Amino acid sequence: MYGSIAGTVRDATGSVVDAVNVTLTNTATGETRSMTTSSSGDYTFVNILPGRYSLTAEKAGFKKLVREPIIVDIESGLRVDLTLEVGAVTQTVEVTAAAPLLQPETSSLGQVVEQRAVTELPLNGRNPLALVQLT
């Protein structure tokens, strides 16, 4: 029922950056979670409800980085690595068009069928098992 997001924060040279404040925000509800990266630059958010999120990374000496949209599905384990640029914290780098997020942490395949599709699809006898054939 839940998803997770993990990644590593690096600078422009590829070196890991520790003690970065990483904030995950649900864009629909405004709920936020924050954490600080480890000494190896890693962060992990677990037990995330499915939805659309934005990820913000901030540290003194670097530009603020905002990555969106990040779409979390049921039982998805996303990897979102971040690259900070040197600059003032008042400057912001927004990443809105990026390559699709991969799920290298898991080998399982799955698909989410939206509620709208469930209610509008012509299912024989309204049998929910017919949705399995759809995926």
Secondary structure, DSSP 8 states (H G I E B T S, - for coil): --EEEEEEEEETTS-B--S-EEEEEETTT--EEEEE--TTSEEEEEEE-SEEEEEEEE-TTB-EEEEEEEEE-TT-EEE--EEE-BS-TT-EEEE-S------TT---------HHHHHHS--GGG-TTHHHHH-
